Amino acid sequence: MQLDMPTALLFTAMVSLVNAAAMSLLALRDRSLYLRDWAISFALIVVGLAVIGLRGIVPPLASIFFGNALAALGAAGIFAGLCRFMQRPVPWVFLGVIIGVSLAAIGWFSVGVDDPAAQLGRRVMVFSALIALLSAPCVWLIVSHARREGTVLSVMALVAELLLVGLSLLRVAVNAVAPAQGGLESDHTREVLFVMAFGLTHLLQGYGLVSLHVSQLLRRVAAQANTDALTGLPNRRTFEDTWRRMVQRADRDKSPLALMVMDIDHFKRVNDTHGHAAGDEALRVLGWALKNHLRPGDLCARLGGEEFVLAMPGATPAVARMRAEELLKMPLMYGEDGGGEPLAVTLSVGLTDWRASDTAPHATIARADAALYEAKRDGRHRVSVAA
């Protein structure tokens, strides 16, 4: 196969088509906006390259302007999708300004330059500068994502965007020194190689964006495995893993560590009288109240059913009891009865602290559980401190 510009454009278009198909298939299963953006973006690049490659069939000026415009919109859409993926606002004004200025410059160099032979080189410089401007913020977004999430799946996407920036700037520099002359139908081995390099980079970019999506899915799975779906609090497994580390730290630093176990009084009565939906709402209300009662470093979790736990590193038993009393005073309203009267639940709390004599992390939890049952035997809606 002869390596010429039509071949290079076809190769790059096929790569973008594969990327568009992959993003579309992913978007069918996960209707995230960023997947839709990426699918549309790669499809726009395919159409833009096709319009450029059809020069001679499509009028030259239309081929130049619309082909570059579609490719530019595709590159902008990839950036917009990354913004959505990172849950950041899309800078539409920035995108509109740089694309508008770039297309205006390309149009001017196509019709307003006296030397037709120099038109191609100048258009290439403008378009390459535009790609660099759109890819550079992508690098920053991916780096910030990697720092925040600590995932190696961002590396491929980062390398692709860095290559796009580097290739674009190199192409600008080369054409500034020795501009490509004539039109695409001329022999431009250097420009053919640039287009092929961009095609390979788009292939890497597609895989990189898919890897970012995979990292998102892995985070969702981890969150579902470690979080109670009803209250949004950590679940028992997460609590037990973190509690072990808290005990080790308290033992090492000889620092206090308090623990309270609590549950909703007469929770079965709530379900039987008002229905399980009301019971679920009561649990959500308690979860919300506990989240808003946390200090930095505290850990609150739902152990199961109506039982919750709160670990407080650095808290003495006296401080922990004061906080438990504050919890008992909080109004836990979860709805209204048939007569419009508010429905509320109360708590019973068992409180203890970690002790050096505890042979295992579960020994402290068992002592707090025993104190909780003592609070229930004594009439509920109270705090019982383990001896």
NULUM-553963 format. One record per residue (C-alpha): x, y, z. Coordinates in steps of 0.1 Angstrom, whole numbers, always signed. Example, Ala and Ser with C-alpha at 12.3 -4.5 7.8 and 13.67 -1.06 7.14 Angstrom:
2
REC    east   north      up
REC    +123     -45     +78
REC    +137     -11     +71
// end
This chain:
387
REC    east   north      up
REC      +0      +0      +0
REC     +13     +34     -10
REC     +19     +57     +20
REC      +3     +89      +8
REC     -21    +115     +23
REC     -53     +97     +14
REC     -40     +65     +30
REC     -29     +84     +61
REC     -63    +102     +64
REC     -81     +68     +59
REC     -60     +52     +86
REC     -67     +80    +111
REC    -104     +80    +103
REC    -106     +42    +108
REC     -89     +45    +142
REC    -114     +72    +152
REC    -142     +51    +139
REC    -131     +22    +162
REC    -129     +46    +191
REC    -164     +60    +184
REC    -178     +24    +182
REC    -161     +14    +215
REC    -174     +45    +233
REC    -209     +40    +218
REC    -210      +4    +230
REC    -199     +15    +265
REC    -225     +43    +265
REC    -253     +18    +258
REC    -245      +0    +291
REC    -235     +30    +312
REC    -254     +62    +302
REC    -227     +86    +315
REC    -225    +119    +297
REC    -188    +117    +292
REC    -191     +84    +272
REC    -217    +101    +250
REC    -194    +131    +245
REC    -164    +108    +235
REC    -185     +87    +211
REC    -198    +118    +193
REC    -164    +134    +193
REC    -146    +106    +176
REC    -175    +103    +151
REC    -171    +140    +143
REC    -134    +134    +137
REC    -142    +106    +113
REC    -166    +128     +93
REC    -141    +157     +94
REC    -113    +136     +80
REC    -136    +121     +54
REC    -146    +157     +43
REC    -109    +166     +41
REC    -101    +135     +21
REC    -129    +141      -4
REC    -113    +173     -17
REC    -119    +173     -54
REC    -154    +158     -49
REC    -163    +183     -22
REC    -155    +219     -32
REC    -120    +229     -19
REC    -131    +257      +4
REC    -159    +236     +19
REC    -136    +207     +24
REC    -110    +228     +42
REC    -134    +247     +64
REC    -160    +220     +73
REC    -134    +193     +76
REC    -112    +213    +100
REC    -143    +225    +119
REC    -156    +190    +125
REC    -122    +177    +135
REC    -118    +207    +159
REC    -153    +201    +174
REC    -143    +164    +179
REC    -111    +174    +198
REC    -131    +199    +219
REC    -157    +172    +227
REC    -130    +149    +240
REC    -119    +177    +263
REC    -155    +184    +274
REC    -160    +147    +281
REC    -129    +147    +303
REC    -143    +177    +322
REC    -176    +158    +328
REC    -157    +127    +338
REC    -138    +147    +364
REC    -170    +163    +375
REC    -157    +198    +365
REC    -176    +225    +346
REC    -170    +225    +309
REC    -154    +259    +298
REC    -177    +264    +269
REC    -167    +301    +264
REC    -130    +290    +262
REC    -138    +263    +237
REC    -160    +286    +216
REC    -134    +314    +215
REC    -104    +293    +205
REC    -123    +272    +179
REC    -139    +303    +164
REC    -106    +322    +162
REC     -88    +291    +147
REC    -115    +286    +121
REC    -115    +322    +112
REC     -77    +321    +107
REC     -80    +289     +86
REC    -106    +306     +65
REC     -85    +337     +60
REC     -54    +317     +50
REC     -76    +298     +25
REC     -89    +329      +7
REC     -71    +360     +19
REC     -34    +350     +14
REC     -18    +362     -17
REC      +6    +332     -20
REC     -16    +301     -26
REC     +15    +279     -22
REC     +19    +290     +14
REC     -18    +284     +24
REC     -14    +248     +35
REC     +15    +254     +58
REC      -2    +282     +76
REC     -35    +262     +80
REC     -15    +233     +94
REC      +1    +256    +119
REC     -32    +270    +131
REC     -50    +237    +134
REC     -20    +221    +152
REC     -19    +250    +176
REC     -56    +244    +183
REC     -51    +207    +190
REC     -23    +216    +214
REC     -45    +242    +232
REC     -73    +215    +236
REC     -49    +187    +246
REC     -29    +207    +272
REC     -58    +211    +296
REC     -66    +174    +292
REC     -31    +167    +306
REC     -38    +188    +337
REC     -72    +171    +342
REC     -57    +136    +340
REC     -28    +144    +363
REC     -52    +159    +389
REC     -73    +127    +386
REC     -43    +105    +391
REC     -32    +124    +422
REC     -67    +123    +437
REC     -75     +87    +429
REC     -40     +72    +428
REC     -48     +49    +399
REC     -23     +37    +373
REC     -51     +34    +348
REC     -46     +71    +340
REC     -11     +66    +326
REC     -22     +55    +291
REC     -46     +85    +288
REC     -19    +109    +301
REC      +7     +96    +276
REC     -18    +100    +247
REC     -26    +136    +256
REC     +11    +144    +261
REC     +19    +129    +227
REC      -9    +150    +211
REC      +5    +182    +227
REC     +41    +172    +216
REC     +32    +163    +181
REC     +11    +194    +176
REC     +38    +217    +188
REC     +64    +199    +168
REC     +42    +203    +137
REC     +38    +240    +144
REC     +75    +245    +148
REC     +84    +225    +116
REC     +59    +244     +95
REC     +71    +277    +109
REC    +106    +269     +96
REC     +97    +251     +64
REC     +59    +254     +56
REC     +42    +227     +36
REC     +36    +240      +1
REC      +7    +234     -24
REC     -23    +212     -15
REC     -29    +178      +1
REC     -26    +162     -33
REC     +10    +173     -35
REC     +38    +150     -22
REC     +41    +159     +15
REC     +59    +129     +31
REC     +65    +148     +62
REC     +28    +157     +66
REC     +18    +122     +58
REC     +40    +109     +87
REC     +25    +135    +110
REC     -11    +124    +101
REC      -1     +87    +106
REC     +15     +96    +140
REC     -17    +114    +150
REC     -37     +83    +140
REC     -16     +61    +162
REC     -19     +86    +190
REC     -57     +86    +186
REC     -56     +48    +190
REC     -37     +52    +223
REC     -61     +80    +233
REC     -91     +58    +228
REC     -76     +30    +250
REC     -66     +56    +275
REC    -101     +70    +278
REC    -115     +35    +281
REC     -90     +29    +309
REC    -103     +60    +327
REC    -138     +46    +324
REC    -127     +13    +338
REC    -111     +31    +368
REC    -145     +48    +374
REC    -162     +14    +373
REC    -137      -1    +398
REC    -142     +28    +422
REC    -180     +23    +420
REC    -176     -14    +427
REC    -153      -7    +456
REC    -177     +19    +470
REC    -206      -5    +467
REC    -186     -32    +485
REC    -176      -9    +513
REC    -206     +13    +518
REC    -241      +6    +532
REC    -265     +14    +503
REC    -293     +27    +525
REC    -275     +52    +547
REC    -243     +59    +527
REC    -222     +50    +558
REC    -193     +25    +557
REC    -205     -11    +562
REC    -194     -37    +588
REC    -165     -49    +567
REC    -151     -14    +562
REC    -155      -6    +599
REC    -138     -38    +611
REC    -108     -32    +588
REC    -105      +4    +599
REC    -111      -4    +636
REC     -81     -28    +636
REC     -59      +0    +623
REC     -73     +24    +649
REC     -65      -1    +677
REC     -29      -5    +665
REC     -24     +32    +663
REC     -39     +38    +698
REC     -16     +10    +712
REC     +14     +24    +695
REC      +8     +60    +705
REC      -7     +53    +739
REC     -37     +75    +730
REC     -73     +71    +740
REC     -98     +55    +717
REC    -135     +55    +725
REC    -163     +33    +710
REC    -200     +36    +711
REC    -225     +11    +697
REC    -261     +22    +693
REC    -294     +11    +678
REC    -329     +24    +674
REC    -353     +17    +702
REC    -383      -5    +693
REC    -373      -6    +656
REC    -394     -37    +649
REC    -424     -17    +661
REC    -416     +10    +636
REC    -416     -15    +608
REC    -447     -33    +620
REC    -468      -2    +626
REC    -457     +22    +598
REC    -442      -1    +572
REC    -407     -10    +561
REC    -404     +22    +540
REC    -408     +42    +572
REC    -382     +20    +589
REC    -358     +26    +561
REC    -364     +64    +564
REC    -356     +62    +601
REC    -323     +45    +594
REC    -315     +71    +567
REC    -323     +99    +592
REC    -300     +84    +618
REC    -273     +79    +593
REC    -275    +115    +583
REC    -275    +126    +619
REC    -244    +106    +626
REC    -225    +119    +596
REC    -232    +154    +608
REC    -219    +145    +643
REC    -185    +133    +632
REC    -152    +149    +641
REC    -122    +147    +618
REC    -108    +112    +622
REC    -140     +96    +636
REC    -155     +66    +619
REC    -192     +58    +619
REC    -207     +27    +602
REC    -239      +7    +600
REC    -232     -28    +613
REC    -265     -42    +601
REC    -302     -39    +609
REC    -307      -9    +632
REC    -273     -12    +648
REC    -247     +16    +643
REC    -212     +21    +656
REC    -191     +52    +662
REC    -153     +51    +668
REC    -136     +82    +682
REC     -98     +83    +682
REC     -83    +106    +708
REC    -116    +107    +728
REC    -116     +99    +765
REC    -146     +81    +780
REC    -158    +114    +795
REC    -157    +132    +762
REC    -173    +102    +744
REC    -201    +102    +770
REC    -208    +139    +764
REC    -210    +133    +727
REC    -233    +103    +732
REC    -256    +125    +754
REC    -257    +150    +725
REC    -268    +123    +701
REC    -297    +114    +724
REC    -309    +150    +723
REC    -310    +151    +685
REC    -345    +150    +670
REC    -347    +119    +647
REC    -379    +127    +628
REC    -386    +103    +600
REC    -422    +112    +589
REC    -458    +117    +600
REC    -485     +93    +611
REC    -520     +91    +596
REC    -531    +121    +618
REC    -502    +143    +607
REC    -483    +139    +639
REC    -445    +137    +636
REC    -428    +103    +640
REC    -395    +101    +658
REC    -372     +74    +671
REC    -349     +73    +700
REC    -315     +56    +706
REC    -299     +34    +732
REC    -261     +37    +734
REC    -234     +14    +748
REC    -201     +31    +754
REC    -166     +19    +762
REC    -130     +26    +754
REC    -102      +5    +741
REC     -80      -9    +768
REC     -45     -24    +766
REC     -59     -56    +782
REC     -82     -62    +752
REC     -67     -92    +735
REC     -83     -86    +701
REC    -101     -56    +684
REC    -134     -75    +688
REC    -131     -75    +726
REC    -138     -38    +727
REC    -168     -41    +704
REC    -181     -70    +725
REC    -179     -48    +757
REC    -197     -19    +740
REC    -224     -44    +728
REC    -229     -56    +764
REC    -232     -20    +776
REC    -258     -14    +748
REC    -280     -43    +761
REC    -276     -29    +796
REC    -290      +5    +784
REC    -320     -14    +769
REC    -326     -33    +801
REC    -326      +0    +820
REC    -354     +15    +800
REC    -338     +26    +766
REC    -330     +60    +753
REC    -300     +63    +775
REC    -262     +58    +776
REC    -246     +29    +794
REC    -209     +29    +800
REC    -191      -4    +803
REC    -174     -10    +836
// end
